[in-house]
Structure formats: structure tokens, C-alpha cells
Amino acid sequence: MSWKEALILTIAGAVLAAAGAAGGWIVQGWRKDAEIADAKRQQADSRTKAAETALNDLVAAGKKVGEAAAGLVGDKNTLTTAMAAISKDLKNAQKQNPLPVDCRPDAGRLRSLQSAVAATNNAVSGAGQQPGAALPGAVGTGGP
């Protein structure tokens, strides 16, 4: 074998080695690209699940607000009816027995006031919440 043939074989071997290295580099790039795409997909799935959970929580909170609003309307109607009757009784007591000079309420007025307080307390306790609570059962709002 002459030196020319040896040179050609050496160059051919170097070219094949370079082509093999380049091919390996390309395949490694494809593999890493696939790993990156998989990681991005997993992250997108995680974000989607978190968004779904947040949306479900928002829907549940909306339902609680709706239920509390419906309860409020019912309580308001009950209190309005009770307060109308109590006001009527108080006016009748005022007509029948004018307020004494020493400003002490008579038994009829005292019963009317006690009825008003009892109706208010029953409405608050019947709603299942403490005074000042925003939603029944809401955390940190004074509810149960």
C-alpha cells in the first residue's frame, strides 16, 4: 500500500468518524428535544389541572353565595313580616297606653321590644351564622 492509498483511507476514516459523530449529535438533539417537549406537556397538564381545580372551587363558592343570598331573601321576608306585626303592636300599645312621664315602658311595650329582639336573634341563629358572618360555614368569617 502506498502512502497515497494510506492517506485516502485515513481521510475516508476521518470523514466517516466525523459523519458518525455528527449523526450521533443530531440523534442526541432529537432525543433531548423529545424530553423537553414531554416536560412542557407535563407542565401544561399540571397547569390545566390546577386551572380546573380553581374553576371548580369558584363554581362551588358561587353556589354558596347563591344559597346564602336565597337564605337572606327568605330571612328578610320573615323579618319584614315579623317587624310589621311588632310595629303594629307597638303602635297599638302607644295609643292605648301613652308613654308614662317617668319614661319606663309598660308591659305591652316591653313585650313588643322583647319580641323584636327574639325575632332578630331567631333569624340570625336560623341562618346558621353568627352576626357579621359573610357566608354560612365560611372560614374566618365568624360562621360555624
FIFI-567285 format. One line per 2 residues: number of its first residue (from 1); their letters; for each residue y, x, z of N, C-alpha, C. Coordinates in pm, whole numbers. Example, Ala and Ser with C-alpha at 12.3 -4.5 7.8 and 13.67 -1.06 7.14 Angstrom:
<torpas>
1> AS> -569 1319 780 -450 1230 780 -330 1320 780  -225 1285 708 -106 1367 714 3 1290 787
</torpas>
This chain:
<torpas>
1> MS> -116 85 0 0 0 0 122 89 0  209 54 -86 330 135 -98 434 86 -1
3> WK> 534 168 11 640 133 106 714 7 61  718 -20 -72 785 -140 -122 707 -265 -82
5> EA> 577 -256 -91 495 -369 -53 505 -394 97  507 -285 174 520 -297 318 655 -358 355
7> LI> 759 -319 283 893 -374 307 895 -523 275  833 -560 165 831 -701 125 752 -781 229
9> LT> 639 -730 276 561 -801 377 638 -810 509  711 -705 544 791 -707 666 902 -811 655
11> IA> 969 -812 540 1077 -910 519 1020 -1052 519  906 -1071 453 843 -1203 449 803 -1247 590
13> GA> 749 -1152 668 713 -1185 806 835 -1222 889  945 -1148 869 1068 -1178 943 1123 -1314 903
15> VL> 1116 -1345 773 1163 -1476 726 1076 -1587 783  945 -1568 784 856 -1669 842 880 -1684 992
17> AA> 901 -1572 1060 930 -1580 1204 1060 -1653 1229  1163 -1625 1147 1292 -1692 1161 1277 -1841 1130
19> AG> 1200 -1875 1026 1177 -2015 991 1102 -2086 1104  1005 -2019 1162 931 -2077 1275 1021 -2099 1395
21> AA> 1107 -2001 1424 1199 -2015 1536 1298 -2129 1512  1348 -2137 1387 1442 -2245 1353 1373 -2380 1364
23> GG> 1250 -2388 1317 1174 -2514 1327 1152 -2552 1473  1116 -2454 1554 1099 -2480 1696 1228 -2526 1761
25> WI> 1337 -2464 1721 1468 -2502 1773 1501 -2647 1737  1473 -2684 1612 1501 -2821 1565 1413 -2921 1640
27> VQ> 1285 -2891 1653 1194 -2982 1724 1237 -2996 1870  1276 -2887 1934 1324 -2891 2073 1448 -2979 2082
29> GW> 1538 -2968 1983 1658 -3053 1981 1623 -3200 1970  1524 -3231 1885 1480 -3370 1873 1424 -3423 2005
31> RK> 1345 -3340 2070 1285 -3379 2197 1393 -3404 2303  1490 -3315 2309 1599 -3331 2407 1684 -3454 2373
33> DA> 1708 -3477 2243 1783 -3596 2203 1709 -3723 2247  1577 -3724 2235 1498 -3839 2277 1507 -3857 2429
35> EI> 1504 -3746 2504 1516 -3755 2650 1653 -3809 2690  1757 -3763 2621 1893 -3811 2651 1905 -3960 2619
37> AD> 1849 -4000 2504 1853 -4142 2467 1779 -4227 2569  1666 -4178 2618 1589 -4251 2719 1667 -4262 2850
39> AK> 1733 -4154 2890 1814 -4157 3014 1930 -4255 2999  1992 -4258 2881 2103 -4352 2859 2052 -4496 2861
41> RQ> 1934 -4520 2805 1876 -4654 2806 1846 -4698 2949  1789 -4607 3029 1760 -4640 3169 1888 -4671 3246
43> QA> 1992 -4593 3219 2120 -4618 3286 2179 -4751 3243  2168 -4784 3115 2218 -4914 3066 2138 -5028 3127
45> DS> 2005 -5011 3140 1923 -5114 3204 1964 -5134 3349  1991 -5023 3418 2033 -5031 3558 2166 -5104 3571
47> RT> 2258 -5072 3483 2388 -5140 3486 2374 -5288 3454  2286 -5321 3361 2264 -5461 3325 2208 -5538 3444
49> KA> 2111 -5478 3513 2053 -5545 3631 2159 -5563 3740  2243 -5463 3760 2349 -5474 3861 2448 -5584 3823
51> AE> 2481 -5593 3695 2573 -5698 3650 2511 -5836 3665  2382 -5848 3636 2314 -5976 3654 2311 -6016 3801
53> TA> 2285 -5921 3888 2284 -5950 4032 2422 -5994 4078  2525 -5924 4032 2662 -5961 4071 2696 -6100 4019
55> LN> 2655 -6131 3897 2683 -6264 3841 2610 -6372 3919  2483 -6347 3955 2409 -6444 4034 2474 -6466 4171
57> DL> 2521 -6357 4232 2591 -6369 4360 2719 -6450 4345  2790 -6428 4235 2914 -6503 4211 2884 -6651 4191
59> VA> 2778 -6682 4118 2740 -6822 4097 2703 -6887 4231  2627 -6815 4314 2589 -6869 4445 2713 -6892 4532
61> AG> 2807 -6797 4529 2930 -6814 4607 3010 -6932 4555  3012 -6951 4424 3082 -7066 4365 3021 -7197 4411
63> KK> 2887 -7201 4419 2821 -7322 4467 2857 -7349 4613  2862 -7242 4694 2900 -7260 4835 3042 -7313 4846
65> VG> 3132 -7260 4762 3270 -7307 4765 3274 -7454 4724  3197 -7491 4622 3193 -7631 4579 3140 -7723 4687
67> EA> 3034 -7677 4755 2979 -7757 4865 3079 -7770 4979  3146 -7661 5010 3246 -7666 5118 3361 -7758 5079
69> AA> 3401 -7754 4952 3510 -7842 4906 3468 -7988 4914  3343 -8017 4875 3294 -8155 4884 3291 -8201 5030
71> GL> 3246 -8111 5119 3246 -8145 5261 3386 -8168 5314  3480 -8089 5264 3619 -8105 5306 3674 -8241 5265
73> VG> 3643 -8282 5143 3690 -8412 5096 3631 -8522 5182  3501 -8512 5213 3439 -8612 5300 3500 -8613 5438
75> DK> 3522 -8494 5495 3585 -8486 5627 3726 -8541 5625  3799 -8512 5516 3936 -8561 5505 3938 -8713 5501
77> NT> 3847 -8772 5424 3842 -8918 5417 3804 -8979 5552  3709 -8917 5621 3669 -8966 5753 3785 -8955 5851
79> LT> 3852 -8839 5850 3965 -8820 5940 4081 -8914 5907  4105 -8936 5778 4214 -9025 5739 4188 -9166 5792
81> TA> 4065 -9214 5778 4029 -9347 5828 4041 -9352 5980  3987 -9250 6046 3992 -9247 6193 4136 -9237 6243
83> MA> 4216 -9154 6177 4355 -9137 6221 4437 -9264 6198  4406 -9336 6091 4478 -9463 6067 4448 -9562 6180
85> AI> 4321 -9569 6218 4285 -9661 6328 4347 -9615 6459  4346 -9486 6483 4403 -9434 6607 4554 -9456 6610
87> SK> 4620 -9434 6496 4765 -9457 6489 4799 -9603 6512  4716 -9691 6456 4739 -9834 6477 4725 -9868 6625
89> DL> 4620 -9814 6689 4601 -9839 6832 4718 -9784 6914  4767 -9667 6877 4879 -9606 6949 5005 -9691 6933
91> KN> 5030 -9740 6811 5148 -9825 6790 5137 -9955 6869  5016 -10011 6871 4995 -10134 6950 5018 -10107 7098
93> AQ> 4970 -9990 7144 4992 -9955 7285 5141 -9938 7313  5214 -9881 7217 5359 -9862 7236 5431 -9997 7240
95> KQ> 5386 -10090 7156 5451 -10223 7154 5420 -10301 7281  5294 -10294 7321 5253 -10373 7437 5304 -10312 7567
97> NP> 5303 -10182 7576 5347 -10113 7697 5442 -10001 7658  5569 -10024 7657 5662 -9916 7622 5644 -9796 7716
99> LP> 5678 -9681 7667 5662 -9558 7743 5742 -9568 7874  5677 -9541 7985 5746 -9551 8113 5858 -9446 8124
101> VD> 5947 -9470 8215 6061 -9382 8234 6015 -9242 8277  5912 -9232 8356 5867 -9100 8401 5780 -9029 8295
103> CR> 5768 -9087 8174 5705 -9026 8057 5558 -8990 8078  5488 -9066 8152 5344 -9044 8167 5273 -9149 8080
105> PD> 5176 -9104 8001 5108 -9201 7914 5021 -9295 7995  5021 -9420 7952 4936 -9517 8019 4791 -9501 7970
107> AG> 4701 -9579 8019 4559 -9566 7987 4532 -9586 7838  4600 -9681 7775 4580 -9707 7631 4622 -9589 7546
109> RL> 4739 -9532 7576 4786 -9413 7502 4693 -9294 7525  4650 -9279 7649 4562 -9168 7681 4429 -9181 7606
111> RS> 4376 -9306 7598 4252 -9327 7521 4275 -9295 7374  4389 -9333 7318 4419 -9305 7177 4427 -9155 7152
113> LQ> 4494 -9085 7242 4504 -8939 7226 4366 -8874 7239  4289 -8920 7336 4155 -8864 7352 4067 -8894 7230
115> SA> 4084 -9013 7173 4008 -9048 7053 4047 -8958 6936  4176 -8929 6924 4223 -8841 6815 4165 -8701 6831
117> VA> 4167 -8650 6953 4111 -8517 6978 3961 -8516 6952  3892 -8620 6998 3747 -8627 6978 3712 -8637 6830
119> AT> 3789 -8716 6754 3763 -8729 6610 3782 -8595 6539  3885 -8524 6577 3910 -8392 6516 3799 -8294 6552
121> NN> 3761 -8291 6679 3654 -8200 6721 3521 -8234 6653  3492 -8364 6639 3368 -8404 6572 3370 -8365 6424
123> AV> 3484 -8377 6361 3494 -8340 6220 3471 -8190 6204  3527 -8111 6294 3510 -7965 6286 3366 -7927 6316
125> SG> 3307 -7983 6421 3170 -7946 6455 3071 -8006 6357  3100 -8119 6298 3013 -8181 6198 3009 -8102 6070
127> AG> 3112 -8028 6039 3114 -7945 5918 3036 -7817 5939  2993 -7790 6060 2913 -7672 6087 2994 -7544 6088
129> QQ> 3121 -7555 6118 3202 -7434 6118 3300 -7437 6233  3344 -7320 6269 3443 -7307 6374 3581 -7325 6312
131> PG> 3680 -7364 6389 3814 -7373 6334 3856 -7240 6274  3908 -7245 6154 3955 -7125 6086 3852 -7063 5995
133> AA> 3729 -7112 5991 3627 -7054 5903 3650 -7102 5760  3640 -7010 5665 3664 -7045 5526 3546 -7118 5465
135> LP> 3424 -7070 5489 3304 -7132 5436 3201 -7144 5547  3123 -7254 5547 3017 -7261 5646 2920 -7146 5626
137> GA> 2891 -7073 5731 2795 -6964 5721 2849 -6836 5659  2977 -6831 5625 3032 -6709 5564 3040 -6601 5669
139> VG> 3009 -6479 5629 3007 -6366 5721 3150 -6322 5752  3180 -6303 5879 3309 -6252 5920 3422 -6352 5915
141> TG> 3390 -6483 5903 3498 -6581 5897 3498 -6674 6015  3411 -6648 6110 3407 -6735 6227 3305 -6847 6214
143> GP> 3232 -6853 6100 3130 -6955 6079 3005 -6918 6156  2903 -7007 6154 2780 -6981 6230 2701 -6866 6173
</torpas>
